[in-house]
Amino acid sequence: MTDSDAFELDELWVDFHSVVNMTSHELGAWLRTISAGEESEQPPDSAGSEQGRGVLAILRKRRMDLTDDDLELMSDVVDTVRAEREAGPRVEVPDPTWRYRLMCLGHDPLRAQT
């Protein structure tokens, strides 16, 4: 890994953890909650979207254990959350659908930005 690659990884790590403001425990609970139906509930390992499960897996990893797929997902999540925040509701209490969509990526817009 070159110094440039290391710098980019460090920057992505910081950016990802600044937009993902939910803990792994909170995100896991949220993914299980939204996947539960009246009649059944998905097993914890398959609860939520593939992207949400990927974010959860990354939150449980050390930086040195990240894969290329993890890095791609991290970049996508950072870009998505930032774009959604810029285009999203500007009211005190945002639209629940918008909020829940962001929470599936580990970002709760009701929490203070870092």
Secondary structure, 3 states (H helix, E strand, C coil): CCHHHHHHHHHHHHHHHHHCCCCHHHHHHHHHHHHCCCCCCCCHHHCCCHHHHHHHHHHCCCHHHCCHHHHHHHHHHHHHHHHHHHHCCCCCCCCHHHHHHHHCCCCCCCCCCC
